[in-house]
Amino acid sequence: MRLQVASMQYPVRVLGPGNRLGIWLQGCLKRCPNCLSSDFLPLKGGTSYPIEQLFELVVFHHRNYPLQGLTISGGEPMLQWIALENFLRKIKAEIQKLDVIVFSGYTYSGSGRFSDAPSITAPELEHIVDLLVDGEYVEKLNEGQFMRGSENQRHLFFNPEFEREFRQYEGKSRRTRRIQLFAKTQFLAGIPDRDFKHIIEEMGA
């Protein structure tokens, strides 16, 4: 079983508490205006990894670096949920203290289902994901919310202990930077304000 990965970055510090391994999956069916991850939209692209190889990568980081959790984004992770579920279940069984945040452009309705994606079922989601950030990005509702692209998106916590930790992180991080540039790969992580992309384009970056 394999996952199509658009990018991996470490340490990500702007998408959840602590030093995190960020995994952006390839492929999304939505076409939200001014998507910052437009290169990750095509279903074909990125690099195909066996989930066993990704698991060993996570174990390596956990043993050799300060790694608090994983943040999974895209693209649209739910399009690869079967492989992602197996990957996350394997991690949770091996490293119980590692928390998992997943971003999805679909709207979660509970019991492993998404109201706007009836063909996607994720019955184990609430057992292996600590925080799901759900909902389609709506540019006019982007008012700089913390770790949400737009006001309609939600933080859905499935782990009360992690929610308490996240609230502390949120309180400390609201006044700090929201984006992080990985210079070697020229990769930008985080959730910027609405005008950020236009500013970057005007700068010619």
Secondary structure as the mmCIF struct_conf table of DSSP 4:
data_model
#
loop_
_struct_conf.conf_type_id
_struct_conf.id
_struct_conf.beg_label_comp_id
_struct_conf.beg_label_asym_id
_struct_conf.beg_label_seq_id
_struct_conf.end_label_comp_id
_struct_conf.end_label_asym_id
_struct_conf.end_label_seq_id
STRN STRN1 ARG A 2 VAL A 12
BEND BEND1 VAL A 14 ASN A 19
STRN STRN2 ARG A 20 LEU A 25
BEND BEND2 GLN A 26 GLN A 26
BEND BEND3 LEU A 29 LEU A 29
TURN_TY1_P TURN_TY1_P1 PRO A 33 ASN A 34
TURN_TY1_P TURN_TY1_P2 LEU A 36 SER A 37
HELX_RH_3T_P HELX_RH_3T_P1 SER A 38 PHE A 40
BEND BEND4 PRO A 42 LYS A 44
BEND BEND5 GLY A 46 GLY A 46
STRN STRN3 THR A 47 PRO A 50
HELX_RH_AL_P HELX_RH_AL_P1 ILE A 51 ASN A 64
BEND BEND6 TYR A 65 TYR A 65
STRN STRN4 GLY A 69 SER A 73
BEND BEND7 GLY A 74 GLY A 75
HELX_RH_3T_P HELX_RH_3T_P2 PRO A 77 GLN A 80
HELX_RH_AL_P HELX_RH_AL_P2 TRP A 81 GLU A 94
TURN_TY1_P TURN_TY1_P3 GLN A 96 LYS A 97
STRN STRN5 ASP A 99 PHE A 103
BEND BEND8 GLY A 105 TYR A 106
HELX_LH_PP_P HELX_LH_PP_P1 THR A 107 THR A 107
STRN STRN6 TYR A 108 GLY A 110
TURN_TY1_P TURN_TY1_P4 SER A 111 GLY A 112
STRN STRN7 ARG A 113 PHE A 114
TURN_TY1_P TURN_TY1_P5 SER A 115 ASP A 116
TURN_TY1_P TURN_TY1_P6 PRO A 118 SER A 119
STRN STRN8 THR A 121 THR A 121
TURN_TY1_P TURN_TY1_P7 PRO A 123 GLU A 124
HELX_RH_AL_P HELX_RH_AL_P3 LEU A 125 ILE A 128
BEND BEND9 ASP A 130 ASP A 130
STRN STRN9 LEU A 131 ASP A 134
BEND BEND10 GLY A 135 GLY A 135
HELX_RH_3T_P HELX_RH_3T_P3 GLU A 139 LEU A 141
BEND BEND11 GLU A 143 GLU A 143
TURN_TY1_P TURN_TY1_P8 PHE A 146 MET A 147
BEND BEND12 GLY A 149 SER A 150
TURN_TY1_P TURN_TY1_P9 GLU A 151 ASN A 152
STRN STRN10 ARG A 154 PHE A 157
BEND BEND13 PHE A 158 PHE A 158
HELX_RH_AL_P HELX_RH_AL_P4 PRO A 160 SER A 173
TURN_TY1_P TURN_TY1_P10 ARG A 174 ARG A 175
BEND BEND14 THR A 176 THR A 176
BEND BEND15 ARG A 178 ARG A 178
STRN STRN11 ILE A 179 PHE A 182
TURN_TY1_P TURN_TY1_P11 ALA A 183 GLN A 186
STRN STRN12 PHE A 187 GLY A 190
TURN_TY1_P TURN_TY1_P12 ARG A 194 ASP A 195
HELX_RH_AL_P HELX_RH_AL_P5 PHE A 196 MET A 203
TURN_TY1_P TURN_TY1_P13 GLY A 204 GLY A 204
#
